[in-house]
Amino acid sequence: QQIDAWAEAHHMTRSGFLASAVKQAMAARS
């Protein structure tokens, strides 16, 4: 629920949030 609220506050979809999270994770690994 917190993630959904954060996403709504930032005008992002849940899939968009997950996509950005994946990008951050990939960037952190490399």
C-alpha positions in Angstrom: 0.0 0.0 0.0 2.8 2.4 0.8 4.3 1.8 -2.7 1.0 2.5 -4.3 0.6 5.7 -2.4 4.1 6.8 -3.3 3.5 5.9 -7.0 0.3 7.9 -7.0 2.0 10.9 -5.4 4.7 10.8 -8.1 2.1 10.1 -10.9 3.7 6.7 -11.7 2.1 3.4 -12.3 3.1 0.4 -10.2 4.7 -1.2 -13.3 6.6 2.1 -13.8 7.8 2.0 -10.2 9.0 -1.6 -10.6 10.7 -0.7 -13.8 12.6 2.1 -12.2 13.5 -0.2 -9.2 14.9 -2.8 -11.6 16.9 -0.1 -13.4 18.4 1.0 -10.1 19.2 -2.5 -9.1 20.9 -3.2 -12.4 22.9 0.0 -12.1 24.0 -0.9 -8.6 25.2 -4.3 -9.7 27.3 -2.9 -12.5 
